[in-house]
Amino acid sequence: MPKIIIKTILIIFAVLILTFGLWFGFVVSRHYTVPILMYHYINDQEPSRSRLGVSPKSFQRQMRFLKEHNYNLVTLDKITDLIKYKKRIPPKTIAITFDDGYIDNYTNAYPVLKKYNIPATIFVVINRIGKRLGQDEYMDWPQIEELSNSGLITIGSHSISHPNLSEVVSEDKLRDEIFASKRILEETLHKKVDFFSYPFGGVNSRARSLTIEAGYKACAGTNFPKDYPGDDIYALKRLRISENSKNLFIFWVETSGFYTYIKEHRDDY
């Protein structure tokens, strides 16, 4: 075969590969959501009674997996800036968060986070601090202050009493949940509180506007409608992690950056 024909075929093949690569990259980038993991309980009892629990053994394996596979483990503050300023998000970037402020976040999760030097944000409910409600026990103020001063843990607000904000009718009640929780945390911890987590993932335009007015830098939640914009820093999408993720292949899929899209659109096909 003449060299000119071989050269032409190679050029055409290279152009096709490049075109496919650009198309694939475009499709992939449209459906990528930086993974923000949401944990609740880290204990051996909760996984058997709800979908909100992860055993300490599974949690340690997951954190070790992220560390050993060179994930870019960053603060929620860093992810907020990357999204807000439309910067390129480095591959394998992940943030860790916890909701409610359970005591096992301090006794079981924090030692693991320290061991692997992984930053995290813990959202606490003001009226539950230092209390035991049924089987649930919550961190007290000294424990929260220790975490806040650790340089590794960021404390955020999860409201005063954990209502679904989208169902709160009273404007005063809504403001109290959003504004007062921030003020109490800042006065007690002596540092700015920049992040809010919507209880039950419940948010509407009123609640979102009030979090901005209150001075939060960003807000996080779950169960947003699938058409909710992925770059809204006042509605950061998170992935709920449960004991089902003890299988590290499932955990790898969940932390890929595409699981949010797959989950939101699985009924479309």
Buried (B, 14 or more C-beta within 10 A) or exposed (E): EEEEEEEEEEEEEEEEEEEEEEEEEEEEEEBBBBBBBBBBBBBBEBBEEEEBBBBBEBBBBBBBBBBEEEBBBBBBBBBBBBBEEEEEBEEBBBBBBBBBBBBBBBBBBBEBBEEEEBBBBBBBBBBBBBEEEEEBBBBBEEBBBEBBEEEBBBBBBBBBBBBBBBEBEEEEBBBBBBBBBBBBBBEBBEEEBBBBBBBBBBBBEEBBEBBBEBEBBBBBBBEBEEEEEBEBBBBBBBBBBBBBBBEBEBBBEBBBBBBBBEEBEEEEE
